[in-house]
Amino acid sequence: MNKYTGLENLKKYSNKKIRVTTKNQNVFTGVYSIYTPAGDNDPEIESISLETPERYYDINTPNIIKIEILD
């Protein structure tokens, strides 16, 4: 398992199963699918989307403290 911190170069997570930990210690696991820049989001905060079998999660990037690649 590789660990990455920070949000530089999000392309390396594309279509990979990842675990995201947020500032309030929520943990989300799924396949990284979409990056949304601030200008395309409401409110204007950049975010990433994780796809799970149950649903999509949209996570604002300022709330992310750690991203781990699981596969």
C-alpha positions as CSV (number, residue, x, y, z in Angstrom):
1,M,0.0,0.0,0.0
2,N,1.4,3.4,-1.0
3,K,0.7,6.5,1.1
4,Y,0.4,10.0,-0.4
5,T,-0.2,13.2,1.5
6,G,-1.2,16.4,-0.2
7,L,-3.2,17.0,-3.3
8,E,-0.6,17.8,-5.9
9,N,-0.9,15.9,-9.1
10,L,-4.2,14.2,-8.6
11,K,-3.9,12.4,-11.9
12,K,-1.9,9.6,-10.2
13,Y,-5.2,8.6,-8.4
14,S,-7.3,8.4,-11.5
15,N,-9.3,5.1,-11.6
16,K,-7.5,3.7,-8.5
17,K,-9.1,2.5,-5.3
18,I,-8.2,5.0,-2.7
19,R,-8.8,5.8,1.0
20,V,-9.4,9.4,1.9
21,T,-9.2,10.8,5.4
22,T,-10.7,14.2,6.2
23,K,-9.9,16.8,8.8
24,N,-12.9,15.6,10.9
25,Q,-11.5,12.0,10.8
26,N,-14.1,10.6,8.3
27,V,-12.7,7.9,6.1
28,F,-14.0,7.2,2.6
29,T,-12.9,4.3,0.4
30,G,-13.7,4.0,-3.3
31,V,-12.5,4.6,-6.8
32,Y,-11.3,8.1,-7.6
33,S,-13.4,9.2,-10.5
34,I,-13.7,13.0,-10.9
35,Y,-11.8,16.2,-10.0
36,T,-14.0,19.3,-10.0
37,P,-12.2,22.7,-10.1
38,A,-13.4,25.5,-7.8
39,G,-14.9,27.5,-10.7
40,D,-17.1,24.5,-11.7
41,N,-18.4,23.8,-8.2
42,D,-21.0,25.4,-5.9
43,P,-19.8,26.6,-3.5
44,E,-16.6,27.5,-5.4
45,I,-14.3,24.9,-3.6
46,E,-12.4,22.2,-5.6
47,S,-13.5,18.7,-4.9
48,I,-12.9,15.1,-5.8
49,S,-15.5,12.3,-6.3
50,L,-15.2,8.7,-5.1
51,E,-17.3,6.0,-6.6
52,T,-18.5,3.1,-4.4
53,P,-20.9,0.3,-5.2
54,E,-23.5,2.2,-3.1
55,R,-23.0,5.8,-4.1
56,Y,-20.7,8.7,-5.1
57,Y,-19.0,10.8,-2.5
58,D,-18.0,14.4,-3.3
59,I,-15.2,15.5,-0.9
60,N,-14.0,19.1,-0.8
61,T,-10.2,19.1,-1.2
62,P,-9.5,21.6,1.6
63,N,-11.0,19.0,4.0
64,I,-8.6,16.2,2.9
65,I,-5.6,15.4,5.1
66,K,-4.5,12.1,3.5
67,I,-5.0,10.0,0.4
68,E,-3.8,6.4,0.3
69,I,-3.8,4.2,-2.9
70,L,-5.1,0.8,-2.0
71,D,-4.4,-1.1,-5.3
